[in-house]
Amino acid sequence: MQSTFFRVVILTPRFVRQAALFYGAFAILAVIWNSFRGRGFPLFGDSLTSSLLLGVAAAAMTVSLGFLTYRVLPVFRRLADELAPTILDGSSRVGLVLVAIFSGVGEEMVFRGVLQEEIGLVAASIIFGLVHIGPDRRYLVWTAWAVLAGFLFGILYERTGGLLAPTVAHALHNAITLLVWKAQWKSA
């Protein structure tokens, strides 16, 4: 049985505002935490160009793997086919992109900029995955996918020395996936 949350969450203007507030609060909490710990946020890392390129390459990889998994694994296909119309109903492309940006920035500030600094790559990646648990057991594949994405984003953070690469990868992955879903279900 699907939870009420997943049935009513659509990317309406109201939801986009709520996402902005939620992820904005995430970012503010991350800044406050790091200020108490005497740390700032390494935004660009060692190289702005390489951080951007690695972020885009990682997003291309995760999106490609996601769509390959959709085609190969029936469980992913069933979940996406069930979830996408509910999430996308009434959403605009701009709303989808905004939520993708908000989630990429807010989550990366917390999971890479705070948690990974505090508890390490493995624990932060596992917690990242656990935050992405769905309403029932069928969504555990989504959780496992998020753990793997957390590792990738964490490695990007360590490799580049900044938040830009994992944030770009995360936000682009979310935006591309949502926009492709929107185009697919609009034409279906």
C-alpha positions in Angstrom: 0.0 0.0 0.0 1.4 3.4 -0.9 1.8 6.0 1.8 -0.3 9.1 1.8 2.9 11.1 1.4 3.7 9.6 -2.0 0.1 10.0 -3.2 -0.1 13.7 -2.4 3.4 14.9 -3.2 3.2 16.6 -6.5 5.5 19.3 -7.7 3.0 22.0 -7.6 4.1 25.6 -6.9 3.2 25.0 -3.3 5.4 21.9 -3.1 8.2 23.8 -4.8 8.0 26.5 -2.1 7.9 23.8 0.6 11.0 22.2 -0.9 12.8 25.5 -1.0 12.0 26.0 2.7 12.9 22.5 3.7 16.2 22.3 1.8 17.0 26.0 2.7 16.6 24.9 6.4 18.9 22.0 5.6 21.5 24.4 4.2 21.2 26.8 7.1 21.6 24.0 9.7 24.7 22.8 7.8 26.2 26.3 7.9 25.4 26.7 11.6 26.8 23.2 12.4 30.1 23.9 10.5 30.4 27.3 12.1 30.2 25.8 15.6 32.8 23.2 14.5 35.1 26.0 13.1 34.8 24.8 9.5 33.6 26.6 6.4 32.4 24.9 3.3 34.9 24.2 0.6 32.7 25.2 -2.4 34.8 25.0 -5.5 37.5 22.6 -4.3 40.9 22.5 -6.1 39.6 23.5 -9.5 36.4 25.1 -10.6 36.7 23.6 -14.1 37.5 20.1 -13.0 34.8 20.1 -10.4 32.2 21.2 -12.9 33.4 18.6 -15.5 33.5 15.8 -12.9 30.0 16.7 -11.6 28.6 16.7 -15.2 30.3 13.4 -16.0 29.1 11.8 -12.8 25.5 12.9 -13.5 25.8 11.5 -17.1 26.9 8.2 -15.6 24.2 8.0 -12.9 21.5 9.0 -15.3 22.7 6.5 -17.9 22.9 3.7 -15.3 19.5 4.7 -14.0 17.8 4.4 -17.4 19.7 1.2 -18.1 18.5 -0.2 -14.8 15.0 0.9 -15.7 15.2 -1.1 -18.9 16.8 -4.2 -17.4 15.3 -4.6 -14.0 11.5 -5.0 -13.8 11.4 -3.9 -10.2 12.9 -0.5 -11.1 10.5 -0.1 -14.0 7.4 -0.9 -11.8 8.5 1.5 -9.2 9.2 4.3 -11.7 6.0 3.6 -13.6 4.1 3.8 -10.3 5.9 6.8 -8.8 6.5 9.1 -11.7 2.9 10.0 -12.6 2.2 10.7 -9.0 5.2 13.0 -8.6 4.8 14.6 -12.0 1.1 15.3 -12.0 0.6 19.0 -12.3 4.3 19.8 -12.2 6.1 22.3 -14.5 9.5 21.8 -15.9 10.7 24.8 -14.0 9.3 23.4 -10.8 11.1 20.1 -11.4 14.4 21.8 -12.0 14.0 24.0 -9.0 13.3 21.0 -6.7 16.3 19.2 -8.2 18.6 22.2 -7.5 17.2 22.7 -4.0 17.7 19.0 -3.1 21.1 18.8 -4.6 22.4 21.9 -2.7 20.7 21.2 0.6 21.5 17.5 0.7 25.1 17.9 -0.4 25.8 20.6 2.2 24.5 18.3 4.9 25.7 14.9 3.8 29.1 15.8 2.3 29.8 19.2 3.9 28.8 18.1 7.4 28.2 14.4 7.9 31.1 13.2 5.7 33.4 15.5 7.6 32.1 14.3 10.9 31.7 10.5 10.4 33.4 9.6 7.1 32.4 8.5 3.7 30.9 5.1 4.4 28.7 6.2 7.3 27.5 9.4 5.5 26.7 7.4 2.3 24.7 4.8 4.3 22.8 7.5 6.1 22.2 9.3 2.8 20.6 6.0 1.5 18.5 5.6 4.6 17.1 9.0 4.2 15.8 7.8 0.8 13.7 4.9 2.1 10.4 4.7 0.4 7.0 3.8 1.9 7.4 0.0 1.7 9.9 -2.8 1.1 9.7 -2.5 -2.7 11.5 0.8 -2.4 14.6 -0.7 -0.8 16.1 -0.9 -4.3 15.8 2.9 -4.4 17.5 3.1 -1.0 20.4 0.9 -2.2 20.7 3.1 -5.3 20.9 6.1 -3.0 23.6 4.5 -0.9 25.7 4.0 -4.1 25.0 7.5 -5.3 26.1 8.7 -1.8 29.4 6.9 -2.2 29.9 8.5 -5.7 29.0 12.0 -4.4 31.3 11.4 -1.4 34.2 10.3 -3.6 33.6 13.4 -5.8 33.7 15.6 -2.6 37.0 14.0 -1.5 38.6 13.9 -5.0 37.8 17.6 -5.8 38.1 19.0 -2.3 34.8 20.9 -2.6 31.0 20.7 -2.8 30.6 21.8 -6.4 31.2 18.5 -8.1 28.8 16.4 -5.9 26.2 19.2 -5.9 26.3 19.4 -9.7 26.1 15.6 -10.1 23.2 15.4 -7.6 21.2 18.2 -9.0 21.7 17.3 -12.6 20.9 13.7 -12.0 17.6 14.7 -10.3 16.7 17.3 -12.9 17.4 15.1 -15.9 15.6 12.2 -14.5 12.5 14.2 -13.6 12.5 16.0 -16.9 12.8 12.8 -18.9 10.0 11.2 -16.7 7.8 14.3 -17.4 8.4 14.0 -21.2 7.8 10.3 -21.1 4.6 10.4 -19.1 3.3 13.4 -21.0 3.5 11.5 -24.2 2.1 8.3 -22.8 
